[in-house]
Amino acid sequence: MFNFPAYVTVWGRVGRLSHLAISLLVLLFLVSPVLVVMPLSFNSQPYFTYPLAGFSLRWYERFLNSPEWMLALKNTMITGVSATFIASVLGIMASLGLTSPRMKGKALITGVLVSPMIVPVIITAVGVYFAFSPLGLVNNLFGLILAHAALGVPFVVVTVTATLAGFNENLSRAGRSLGASPLRVFLQVKLPIIAPGVISGALFAFATSFDEIVVALFLTGPDQMTIPRQMWAGIREQLSPTILAVASLLVVISTLLLVTLELLRRRTERLRGAVEAF
């Protein structure tokens, strides 16, 4: 007579609680290295040991006052923002083509577009290096921007294509029937609806560029240091708690990006439900 959820029974509750407990333990196991490292960035002494000798922000201050780290941060932001913009534009255009019913060979094209996500980064880095060397795109930020844009395109394609799959094309037809051009329909009708997917893909592309080091090692020189490469150089030459401070900041930025992506995902679901109701 009544359809109760499966976990209403005693064994159902036990299974549900056990699943939740195991999930929390796995999550704790995965984040425990980060939780152990972050407090060391506040150590008043340059030692990587517990207990802490004292609490200090000296390593964060050293990061902010270091010309090398500030140059690396500047290069990282320029590269990340530029690569994200290029990847977003190319990814949106590719997604619009892939969702077109007249497009042929979608599977092959999709495979080529998402291949940077599948191919090992070291292979991509070597290939990009040999391709960019004759063009003079090595040891400058422009070459790194193009390479990071190529790495970010698959994320934009995947998220935007998934968002377009739930888009009601009747809205576009209604706009066209009212005399709007295809570009105006896209900018004023389709883009606002798929914006959460576009922003999600852009955030993934930015995170990929912000944290990438393998391609940067091949394409950049001392004057194009990025945050990951500066951290790599610091670990090889002189291990300093400043690296832990930078790593802690990267963890905070990554967490904020994940929270933003989750909020965008929920907004996309609400918009999709509203469009389907329409």
C-alpha positions as CSV (number, residue, x, y, z in Angstrom):
1,M,0.0,0.0,0.0
2,F,2.8,2.4,0.9
3,N,6.1,2.5,-1.0
4,F,8.8,3.1,1.6
5,P,12.5,3.6,0.8
6,A,14.6,0.5,1.0
7,Y,16.6,1.9,3.9
8,V,13.6,2.2,6.2
9,T,14.2,-1.3,7.5
10,V,16.8,-1.9,10.2
11,W,19.3,-3.5,7.9
12,G,18.7,-0.8,5.4
13,R,19.6,1.9,8.0
14,V,22.7,-0.1,9.0
15,G,23.8,-0.4,5.4
16,R,23.3,3.3,4.7
17,L,25.2,4.3,7.9
18,S,28.0,1.8,7.0
19,H,28.3,3.2,3.5
20,L,28.4,6.8,5.0
21,A,31.1,5.8,7.5
22,I,33.2,4.0,4.9
23,S,33.0,7.0,2.6
24,L,34.0,9.4,5.4
25,L,37.0,7.2,6.3
26,V,38.1,7.0,2.6
27,L,37.8,10.8,2.4
28,L,39.8,11.3,5.6
29,F,42.5,8.9,4.3
30,L,42.7,10.9,1.0
31,V,42.9,14.3,2.6
32,S,45.1,13.3,5.6
33,P,48.4,14.2,3.8
34,V,47.1,17.7,3.1
35,L,45.8,18.1,6.7
36,V,49.3,17.1,8.0
37,V,51.2,19.4,5.7
38,M,49.2,22.6,6.1
39,P,49.9,23.2,9.8
40,L,53.6,23.1,9.1
41,S,53.3,26.2,7.0
42,F,52.5,28.1,10.2
43,N,55.6,26.8,12.1
44,S,57.8,29.6,13.5
45,Q,60.9,27.5,12.8
46,P,62.1,26.1,9.4
47,Y,61.6,22.5,10.5
48,F,59.2,19.9,9.1
49,T,58.5,18.3,12.5
50,Y,55.8,18.0,15.1
51,P,55.1,19.5,17.6
52,L,55.3,23.0,16.2
53,A,57.9,25.3,17.8
54,G,55.4,28.1,17.6
55,F,52.8,29.8,15.4
56,S,54.0,32.3,12.8
57,L,53.0,33.8,9.4
58,R,56.6,34.4,8.4
59,W,56.5,32.0,5.5
60,Y,53.4,33.6,4.0
61,E,55.0,37.0,4.4
62,R,58.2,35.7,2.7
63,F,56.0,34.5,-0.2
64,L,54.4,37.8,-0.6
65,N,57.7,39.7,-0.4
66,S,59.6,37.4,-2.7
67,P,60.2,38.8,-6.2
68,E,60.7,35.2,-7.5
69,W,57.4,34.0,-6.1
70,M,55.5,37.2,-7.2
71,L,56.9,36.8,-10.8
72,A,55.8,33.1,-10.7
73,L,52.3,34.2,-9.5
74,K,52.0,36.8,-12.2
75,N,53.0,34.4,-14.9
76,T,50.7,31.7,-13.6
77,M,47.7,34.1,-13.5
78,I,48.4,35.5,-17.0
79,T,48.8,32.0,-18.4
80,G,45.7,30.6,-16.6
81,V,43.4,33.4,-17.5
82,S,44.5,33.6,-21.1
83,A,44.4,29.8,-21.6
84,T,41.0,29.6,-20.0
85,F,39.6,32.3,-22.3
86,I,40.9,30.5,-25.4
87,A,39.8,27.1,-24.2
88,S,36.3,28.4,-23.4
89,V,35.8,30.0,-26.8
90,L,37.1,27.0,-28.7
91,G,35.3,24.5,-26.4
92,I,31.9,26.3,-26.8
93,M,32.3,26.4,-30.6
94,A,33.2,22.7,-30.7
95,S,30.2,21.8,-28.4
96,L,27.8,23.7,-30.6
97,G,29.1,21.8,-33.6
98,L,28.9,18.4,-31.8
99,T,25.3,19.0,-30.7
100,S,24.2,19.9,-34.2
101,P,22.1,17.1,-35.8
102,R,23.8,17.7,-39.1
103,M,27.3,17.0,-37.8
104,K,28.8,13.8,-39.1
105,G,31.6,11.8,-37.4
106,K,30.8,13.1,-33.9
107,A,32.4,10.1,-32.2
108,L,35.7,10.6,-34.0
109,I,35.7,14.4,-33.5
110,T,34.9,14.0,-29.8
111,G,37.7,11.5,-29.4
112,V,40.2,13.9,-30.9
113,L,38.9,16.8,-28.8
114,V,39.1,14.9,-25.5
115,S,42.4,13.2,-26.3
116,P,44.4,15.6,-24.1
117,M,42.6,14.2,-21.1
118,I,43.5,10.6,-22.1
119,V,47.1,10.9,-23.4
120,P,49.7,11.0,-20.7
121,V,50.9,14.6,-20.0
122,I,54.5,13.7,-20.6
123,I,53.7,12.6,-24.1
124,T,51.8,15.8,-24.7
125,A,54.6,17.9,-23.3
126,V,57.2,16.2,-25.6
127,G,55.0,16.5,-28.6
128,V,54.2,20.2,-27.9
129,Y,57.9,20.9,-27.4
130,F,58.9,19.5,-30.8
131,A,56.0,21.2,-32.5
132,F,56.6,24.6,-30.9
133,S,60.4,24.6,-31.2
134,P,60.6,25.4,-34.9
135,L,58.0,28.1,-34.4
136,G,59.9,29.9,-31.7
137,L,57.2,29.3,-29.1
138,V,59.5,27.8,-26.5
139,N,60.8,29.9,-23.5
140,N,57.9,32.3,-23.8
141,L,54.5,32.6,-22.2
142,F,52.6,32.6,-25.4
143,G,53.6,29.0,-26.2
144,L,52.6,27.9,-22.7
145,I,49.3,29.6,-23.0
146,L,48.5,27.8,-26.3
147,A,49.6,24.4,-24.7
148,H,47.5,25.0,-21.6
149,A,44.5,26.1,-23.8
150,A,44.7,22.7,-25.6
151,L,44.8,20.9,-22.3
152,G,41.7,22.9,-21.1
153,V,39.5,22.5,-24.2
154,P,38.4,18.9,-23.3
155,F,37.0,20.0,-20.0
156,V,35.0,22.8,-21.6
157,V,33.7,20.5,-24.4
158,V,32.6,17.8,-21.9
159,T,30.7,20.2,-19.6
160,V,29.2,22.4,-22.3
161,T,28.1,19.4,-24.4
162,A,26.5,17.8,-21.4
163,T,24.6,21.1,-20.6
164,L,23.5,21.5,-24.3
165,A,22.1,18.0,-24.2
166,G,19.4,19.2,-21.9
167,F,18.8,22.5,-23.7
168,N,15.3,22.9,-25.2
169,E,15.8,23.9,-28.8
170,N,12.3,25.2,-29.0
171,L,13.6,28.3,-27.3
172,S,16.1,28.9,-30.1
173,R,13.4,28.3,-32.7
174,A,11.2,30.8,-31.0
175,G,13.9,33.4,-31.1
176,R,14.6,32.8,-34.8
177,S,10.9,33.0,-35.5
178,L,10.9,36.5,-34.0
179,G,13.5,37.6,-36.4
180,A,16.7,37.3,-34.3
181,S,19.9,36.3,-35.9
182,P,21.6,33.0,-34.9
183,L,24.3,35.0,-33.1
184,R,21.8,37.0,-31.2
185,V,19.8,33.9,-30.3
186,F,23.0,32.3,-29.0
187,L,24.1,35.3,-26.9
188,Q,20.7,36.2,-25.5
189,V,18.8,32.9,-25.3
190,K,21.2,29.9,-25.3
191,L,24.3,31.3,-23.6
192,P,22.5,32.5,-20.4
193,I,20.9,29.0,-19.9
194,I,24.1,27.1,-20.5
195,A,26.3,29.6,-18.6
196,P,26.7,27.3,-15.6
197,G,28.2,24.6,-17.8
198,V,30.4,27.1,-19.5
199,I,31.7,28.5,-16.2
200,S,32.2,25.0,-14.9
201,G,34.3,24.1,-17.9
202,A,36.2,27.3,-17.6
203,L,37.0,26.6,-13.9
204,F,38.3,23.2,-14.8
205,A,40.4,24.6,-17.5
206,F,41.8,27.3,-15.2
207,A,42.5,24.7,-12.5
208,T,44.3,22.5,-15.0
209,S,46.5,25.4,-16.1
210,F,47.1,26.7,-12.6
211,D,48.4,23.3,-11.4
212,E,50.2,22.1,-14.5
213,I,54.0,21.5,-14.3
214,V,55.1,18.9,-16.9
215,V,54.4,21.0,-20.0
216,A,55.7,24.1,-18.2
217,L,59.1,22.3,-17.6
218,F,59.4,21.8,-21.3
219,L,58.2,25.1,-22.6
220,T,59.3,27.7,-20.1
221,G,62.7,29.1,-19.0
222,P,63.8,31.0,-15.9
223,D,62.0,34.1,-16.9
224,Q,58.7,32.3,-17.3
225,M,58.5,30.5,-14.0
226,T,55.0,29.5,-12.9
227,I,53.9,28.6,-9.3
228,P,54.2,24.8,-9.9
229,R,57.6,25.1,-11.5
230,Q,58.8,27.5,-8.8
231,M,57.7,24.9,-6.2
232,W,59.5,22.2,-8.2
233,A,62.7,24.2,-8.3
234,G,62.4,25.0,-4.6
235,I,62.1,21.3,-3.7
236,R,65.1,20.4,-5.8
237,E,67.4,23.2,-4.7
238,Q,66.4,24.2,-1.1
239,L,63.4,22.9,0.8
240,S,61.8,25.8,2.5
241,P,58.5,26.1,4.5
242,T,57.6,28.8,2.0
243,I,56.7,26.0,-0.4
244,L,54.3,24.7,2.3
245,A,52.7,28.1,2.5
246,V,52.2,28.2,-1.2
247,A,50.9,24.7,-1.2
248,S,48.4,25.6,1.5
249,L,47.2,28.6,-0.6
250,L,46.8,26.3,-3.6
251,V,44.7,23.9,-1.5
252,V,42.4,26.8,-0.4
253,I,42.0,27.9,-4.0
254,S,41.2,24.4,-5.2
255,T,38.6,24.0,-2.4
256,L,37.0,27.3,-3.4
257,L,36.9,26.1,-7.0
258,L,35.3,22.8,-6.0
259,V,32.6,24.6,-3.9
260,T,31.9,26.9,-6.9
261,L,31.6,23.9,-9.2
262,E,29.1,22.2,-6.8
263,L,27.0,25.4,-6.6
264,L,27.0,25.7,-10.4
265,R,26.0,22.0,-10.7
266,R,23.0,22.6,-8.5
267,R,22.0,25.7,-10.4
268,T,22.3,23.8,-13.7
269,E,19.9,21.1,-12.3
270,R,17.4,23.8,-11.2
271,L,17.6,25.5,-14.6
272,R,17.2,22.2,-16.4
273,G,14.1,21.4,-14.4
274,A,12.6,24.9,-15.1
275,V,13.3,24.5,-18.8
276,E,11.7,21.0,-18.9
277,A,8.7,22.4,-17.1
278,F,8.4,25.2,-19.7
